[in-house]
Amino acid sequence: MSPVLWLAIAIGSELVATTALKLSDGFRSLGWGAVVVIGYGISFYGLSISLRAIPLGVVYAVWSGIGTAAIVVIGWVLFHEVLDGVKLAGIGLIIIGVAMLNGAGGAAR
């Protein structure tokens, strides 16, 4: 399977795990707590596989950047958290930073 696909799986499972972390209520809900542990496990496994072909800096920038930006949107949609101009600007800067790292570092070794 493609390293980029593994990175996408890592990002998706991290989003599920982070959302479940909010729903777990400090791990008081064991079901959501289990989703957290499993989701992060899958995420780190996907990251490790993607690192076989994609540079570390690029993998981490894409994983954390997309994850952060998406979690802000998920918080806004699911948990009615405030999404103001400062947060939108921050998401824009994350996207610019990830694009710069990808352009400077390339996607493959």
Backbone as JSON, one array per atom type, in Angstrom:
{
  "sequence": "MSPVLWLAIAIGSELVATTALKLSDGFRSLGWGAVVVIGYGISFYGLSISLRAIPLGVVYAVWSGIGTAAIVVIGWVLFHEVLDGVKLAGIGLIIIGVAMLNGAGGAAR",
  "N": [[0.85, -1.18, 0.0], [0.45, 2.28, -0.61], [2.68, 4.76, 0.76], [1.61, 7.3, 1.14], [-1.09, 6.76, 1.38], [-1.01, 5.32, 3.78], [-0.28, 7.42, 5.44], [-2.57, 9.01, 5.21], [-4.4, 7.27, 6.45], [-3.3, 7.31, 8.99], [-3.76, 9.98, 9.7], [-6.58, 10.1, 9.59], [-7.31, 8.21, 11.57], [-6.18, 9.42, 13.78], [-7.75, 11.69, 13.97], [-10.23, 10.56, 14.61], [-9.51, 9.4, 17.08], [-8.79, 11.66, 18.61], [-11.17, 13.09, 18.67], [-12.72, 11.21, 20.03], [-11.37, 11.32, 22.43], [-12.25, 13.72, 23.54], [-14.94, 13.0, 23.85], [-14.68, 10.97, 25.7], [-14.65, 12.02, 28.21], [-12.52, 12.55, 30.09], [-11.6, 9.93, 30.26], [-13.63, 8.67, 31.61], [-15.65, 7.4, 30.31], [-15.46, 4.28, 29.29], [-15.77, 3.02, 26.82], [-15.42, 5.06, 24.85], [-12.87, 5.7, 25.66], [-11.49, 3.4, 24.93], [-11.68, 3.62, 22.15], [-10.04, 5.82, 21.82], [-7.46, 4.82, 22.54], [-7.12, 2.69, 20.69], [-7.43, 4.11, 18.28], [-5.25, 5.96, 18.34], [-3.2, 4.11, 18.37], [-3.47, 2.87, 15.83], [-2.98, 5.14, 14.32], [-0.28, 5.83, 14.93], [0.96, 3.54, 14.0], [0.38, 3.73, 11.25], [1.8, 6.1, 10.73], [4.41, 5.18, 11.19], [4.77, 3.37, 9.09], [4.49, 5.05, 6.88], [6.76, 6.55, 7.14], [8.75, 5.04, 6.04], [9.12, 5.81, 3.43], [8.65, 8.53, 3.16], [10.02, 11.65, 4.14], [10.74, 12.38, 7.59], [10.2, 15.02, 8.65], [8.34, 16.0, 6.81], [6.26, 14.1, 6.99], [5.48, 14.42, 9.69], [4.77, 17.13, 9.74], [2.61, 17.21, 7.92], [0.83, 15.35, 9.11], [0.4, 16.42, 11.74], [-0.34, 19.04, 11.09], [-2.6, 18.89, 9.32], [-4.18, 17.4, 11.01], [-4.49, 19.15, 13.24], [-5.79, 21.39, 12.06], [-8.13, 20.14, 11.09], [-9.26, 19.19, 13.48], [-9.95, 21.56, 14.75], [-12.07, 22.36, 13.11], [-13.78, 20.15, 13.47], [-14.29, 20.44, 16.21], [-15.74, 22.81, 16.1], [-18.0, 22.06, 14.57], [-19.08, 19.67, 15.81], [-18.96, 20.12, 18.6], [-19.67, 22.68, 19.01], [-17.77, 24.7, 19.39], [-16.06, 27.84, 19.45], [-15.28, 29.37, 16.39], [-13.33, 31.59, 15.28], [-11.92, 34.54, 13.67], [-9.18, 34.56, 14.32], [-8.59, 31.85, 14.79], [-9.2, 30.83, 12.25], [-7.25, 32.17, 10.75], [-5.0, 30.99, 11.89], [-5.32, 28.34, 11.03], [-4.99, 28.78, 8.3], [-2.28, 29.58, 8.29], [-1.1, 27.21, 9.14], [-1.65, 25.54, 6.95], [-0.19, 26.89, 4.98], [2.4, 26.57, 6.05], [2.71, 23.75, 6.0], [2.58, 23.33, 3.25], [4.88, 24.72, 2.46], [6.9, 23.18, 3.7], [6.53, 20.75, 2.38], [7.15, 21.56, -0.23], [9.8, 22.35, 0.04], [11.05, 20.1, 1.11], [10.34, 17.94, -0.4], [8.41, 15.04, -1.32], [9.4, 12.52, -1.29], [12.23, 10.39, -0.57]],
  "CA": [[0.0, 0.0, 0.0], [1.18, 3.53, -0.76], [2.99, 5.49, 1.99], [0.68, 8.42, 1.26], [-2.32, 6.18, 1.9], [-0.77, 5.06, 5.2], [-0.33, 8.72, 6.12], [-3.99, 9.37, 5.28], [-4.99, 6.42, 7.49], [-2.79, 7.84, 10.26], [-4.47, 11.23, 9.97], [-7.99, 9.79, 9.87], [-7.46, 7.54, 12.87], [-5.86, 10.42, 14.8], [-8.94, 12.55, 14.11], [-11.21, 9.77, 15.36], [-9.02, 9.24, 18.45], [-8.85, 12.94, 19.32], [-12.59, 13.37, 18.92], [-13.13, 10.29, 21.09], [-10.77, 11.8, 23.67], [-13.21, 14.69, 24.07], [-16.15, 12.27, 24.24], [-14.4, 10.04, 26.8], [-14.85, 12.74, 29.47], [-11.42, 12.23, 30.99], [-11.58, 8.46, 30.31], [-14.72, 8.14, 32.44], [-16.39, 6.52, 29.42], [-14.48, 3.29, 28.85], [-15.94, 2.75, 25.38], [-14.71, 6.11, 24.11], [-11.46, 5.55, 26.01], [-10.93, 2.33, 24.08], [-11.54, 4.19, 20.81], [-8.85, 6.68, 21.88], [-6.24, 3.99, 22.54], [-7.04, 1.99, 19.4], [-7.23, 5.11, 17.23], [-3.87, 6.45, 18.35], [-2.36, 2.97, 17.97], [-3.52, 2.78, 14.36], [-2.35, 6.34, 13.78], [1.18, 5.73, 15.03], [1.39, 2.48, 13.08], [0.36, 4.32, 9.91], [2.93, 7.01, 10.64], [5.66, 4.42, 11.09], [4.86, 2.8, 7.75], [4.7, 6.13, 5.92], [8.14, 7.03, 7.3], [9.66, 4.24, 5.22], [9.33, 6.42, 2.12], [8.47, 9.98, 3.2], [10.86, 12.2, 5.19], [10.13, 12.6, 8.91], [9.66, 16.37, 8.78], [7.16, 16.13, 5.96], [5.21, 13.27, 7.58], [4.97, 15.02, 10.93], [4.1, 18.39, 9.42], [1.31, 16.92, 7.3], [-0.01, 14.68, 10.11], [0.0, 17.34, 12.8], [-0.99, 20.21, 10.52], [-3.96, 18.54, 8.89], [-4.91, 17.0, 12.22], [-4.85, 20.34, 14.02], [-6.8, 22.16, 11.33], [-9.39, 19.38, 11.04], [-9.85, 19.12, 14.83], [-10.61, 22.85, 14.99], [-13.36, 22.31, 12.4], [-14.61, 19.16, 14.16], [-14.75, 21.07, 17.45], [-16.75, 23.79, 15.74], [-19.2, 21.38, 14.07], [-19.67, 18.7, 16.75], [-19.0, 20.56, 19.99], [-20.09, 24.08, 18.99], [-16.69, 25.56, 19.86], [-15.97, 29.08, 18.69], [-14.36, 29.4, 15.25], [-13.24, 33.02, 14.96], [-10.93, 34.93, 12.68], [-7.84, 34.17, 14.75], [-8.46, 30.42, 14.52], [-9.16, 30.65, 10.8], [-5.93, 32.61, 10.31], [-4.07, 29.95, 12.32], [-5.47, 27.21, 10.09], [-4.34, 29.21, 7.06], [-0.83, 29.53, 8.48], [-0.72, 25.78, 9.17], [-1.68, 25.07, 5.57], [0.97, 27.49, 4.3], [3.6, 25.93, 6.57], [2.8, 22.37, 5.47], [2.9, 23.44, 1.82], [6.28, 25.12, 2.35], [7.73, 22.04, 4.05], [6.43, 19.79, 1.28], [7.87, 22.09, -1.37], [11.25, 22.39, 0.33], [11.61, 18.8, 1.43], [9.92, 16.89, -1.34], [7.57, 14.01, -0.72], [10.09, 11.22, -1.26], [13.67, 10.46, -0.31]],
  "C": [[0.9, 1.24, 0.0], [1.47, 4.19, 0.58], [2.06, 6.68, 2.22], [-0.66, 7.93, 1.81], [-2.18, 5.85, 3.38], [-0.8, 6.36, 6.0], [-1.77, 9.2, 6.24], [-4.71, 8.56, 6.35], [-4.57, 6.93, 8.87], [-3.54, 9.11, 10.65], [-5.92, 10.95, 10.35], [-8.17, 9.15, 11.23], [-7.1, 8.49, 14.01], [-7.05, 11.34, 15.03], [-10.03, 11.83, 14.91], [-10.79, 9.68, 16.83], [-9.13, 10.55, 19.23], [-10.29, 13.34, 19.61], [-13.12, 12.48, 20.04], [-12.55, 10.7, 22.44], [-11.68, 12.83, 24.34], [-14.45, 13.97, 24.6], [-15.93, 11.34, 25.44], [-14.57, 10.68, 28.17], [-13.77, 12.36, 30.49], [-11.29, 10.74, 31.24], [-12.6, 7.9, 31.31], [-15.6, 7.2, 31.63], [-15.39, 5.52, 28.82], [-14.58, 2.98, 27.37], [-15.19, 3.78, 24.55], [-13.22, 6.06, 24.43], [-10.78, 4.48, 25.17], [-10.74, 2.82, 22.65], [-10.3, 5.08, 20.74], [-7.59, 5.84, 21.72], [-6.06, 3.28, 21.2], [-6.75, 2.97, 18.27], [-5.81, 5.63, 17.18], [-2.9, 5.32, 17.98], [-2.3, 2.82, 16.46], [-2.79, 3.97, 13.74], [-0.83, 6.23, 13.81], [1.72, 4.6, 14.15], [1.43, 3.02, 11.65], [1.5, 5.3, 9.7], [4.23, 6.25, 10.43], [5.85, 3.82, 9.7], [5.14, 3.9, 6.72], [6.13, 6.66, 5.98], [9.16, 6.19, 6.54], [10.01, 4.94, 3.92], [9.23, 7.95, 2.12], [9.32, 10.53, 4.35], [10.07, 12.54, 6.47], [9.48, 13.97, 9.03], [8.39, 16.57, 7.98], [6.0, 15.34, 6.56], [4.62, 13.96, 8.8], [4.25, 16.33, 10.66], [2.71, 18.16, 8.83], [0.36, 16.33, 8.33], [-0.51, 15.67, 11.16], [-0.75, 18.54, 12.25], [-2.42, 19.94, 10.09], [-4.79, 18.14, 10.1], [-5.37, 18.19, 13.03], [-5.96, 21.13, 13.34], [-8.15, 21.44, 11.32], [-10.05, 19.31, 12.41], [-10.51, 20.44, 15.19], [-11.99, 22.86, 14.34], [-14.3, 21.31, 13.07], [-15.14, 19.73, 15.47], [-15.86, 22.07, 17.2], [-18.07, 23.11, 15.37], [-19.86, 20.53, 15.16], [-19.88, 19.25, 18.16], [-19.34, 22.04, 20.14], [-19.06, 25.01, 19.62], [-16.58, 26.76, 18.93], [-14.91, 28.94, 17.59], [-14.31, 30.85, 14.77], [-12.13, 33.28, 13.95], [-9.52, 34.51, 13.04], [-7.61, 32.68, 14.48], [-8.4, 30.14, 13.03], [-7.8, 31.08, 10.24], [-4.88, 31.56, 10.69], [-4.12, 28.74, 11.41], [-4.79, 27.55, 8.77], [-2.82, 29.15, 7.16], [-0.32, 28.09, 8.54], [-0.65, 25.24, 7.75], [-0.49, 25.61, 4.79], [2.26, 26.81, 4.74], [3.78, 24.52, 6.04], [3.17, 22.42, 4.0], [4.36, 23.82, 1.63], [7.21, 23.95, 2.67], [7.7, 20.99, 2.94], [7.21, 20.27, 0.07], [9.36, 22.07, -1.17], [11.84, 21.01, 0.49], [11.3, 17.72, 0.42], [9.15, 15.82, -0.61], [8.27, 12.66, -0.66], [11.58, 11.43, -1.04], [14.45, 10.44, -1.58]]
}
